[in-house]
Amino acid sequence: MKKTLLAIVLATLCLNFGNNAQAQVQPETNKAIDITTKGIQIGQKIPDIPSLSKYKGKLIILDFWATWCSPCVAMIPKMEALQTQFKDKIQIIPVTYQSEQEVTTFLNKLNKGKSSILPHITGDKELHRLFPHIYLPHYIWIDAQGTVKAITGHQEITANNIQKMLADGSPQLAQKRDEKVAYDKKKPLLVNGNGGDGSGIVYHAVFSNYIPGIHPGFDIKKDSVSFTILARNQSMVKLFKLAMGEGKQNFSNSKTKLEVLDASVLIANKKGTEFFDWLQGHGYCYEITVPLHLKEEAYQIMQKDLSRFFDRYRVSVEKRTTKCLSLIRISGTDLLATKGGKQEISFSGLGCRLRNAGLSYLIGKLDWVYLQNYPRPIVNATGYKGMVDIDLNANLSDIPMMNRELERYGLRFEERNAEIQMLVIKDVQKL
């Protein structure tokens, strides 16, 4: 069993880290529990639900989703295609807590006015109560007799699995588990099951193995007296990216070079349940809180800590020439210059609006979110230094669609070689 690595420095100055903890889950033991076990389970029948009664006799797949959930939105075309393929043998029903107006507005924009073929349930509370969950999308498979046959993530939603379910009603589908644990990210990690109340701590660094029940993520927090960097259940590579980026630069996968003999402990080419299984053996948590006057040194401290713990690797930021997706100017006329006024920056998967803002906001959002899996680094090669006004009505993950919009501003994305800073991870050659 791996030992938890814990480094903590205590001092006498008091800090108030706040007491707004999330709902307690088994506080006596602070062990993660699967929230889905609090509702109707596999093998149990559902009660008489008016919104579902008209679909009795069919295989029903409840699709819990939300308009802000990118994987949910990406599944919409697939769910409609599956409904068309299996016709009246199945009924896929999208379910959301959001209002009908919110959903209708979003779908009209997404589908360009084309009506959805699926019967949406909006403003839902009942089904969410019967089938509690945390992470979206979330799917409940109910057979023709009203028995829950599976609780899954989106990886299991395939034509082959649906065909098997219709054929014998018992395909082996990976069960989705939504674990939750009593945890407050505003408090120090791991002390007294969560980090205690934080009283008396002015500086601490905590490093641990994977912690079940804490959702992976990052938090950068600052108050009037302290600065905190927190990474929850992340791979070594993501910890290196955070530390070496120093809060100023995003080292996406395309800006990261692994020059190692065995990359299997650094990255996993897996998704869904398989990825989280991998992460349990290769994931870590790291938190550092420093007094505010040491804010500029926090990332350097993190770099040194990681270097000590992961001493088999040498990590550096180097200039490398590589092919990039470069934003370039295609017009000598300035079609970008702002008209001034209050700065406005807004993004969604269907477009963005910049007013009196720099192009760096567009590049950063594409690099960090909408084109995070693009195989080339995303760079600004325009040389434009001024503030801009831009409205893009396009899917920000669709480069040809974006280019059609960008042409109005004399801009375009093209793949070109460029010298950029890259995160390089190498094996340490030991004699």
Buried (B, 14 or more C-beta within 10 A) or exposed (E): EEEEBEEEEEEEEEBEBEEEBEEEBEEEEBEBBBBBEBBBEBEEEBEEEEEBEEBEEBBBBBBBBBBEBEEBBEBBEBBBEBBEEBEEBBBBBBBBBBEEEBBEEBBEBBEEEEEBEBEBBBEBEBBBEBBBBEBBBBBBBBBBEBBBBBBBBBBBBBEEBBEBBBEEBEBEBBBBBBBBBBBBBBBBBBBEBBBBBBEEBBBBBBBBBBBEBBBBEBEEBEEEBBBBBBBBBBBBBBBBBBBBBBBEBBBBBBBBBBEBEEEEBBBBEEEBBEBBEBBEEBBBBBBBBBBEEBBEEBBEBBBEBBBEBBEEBBBEBEEBEBEBBBBBBEEEEEBBEBEEEEEEBEBBBBBBBBBBBBBEBBBBBBBEBBBBEBEBBBBBBBEBEEBBBBBBEBBBBEBEBBBBBBEEBBBBBEEEEBEBBBBBBEEEEEE
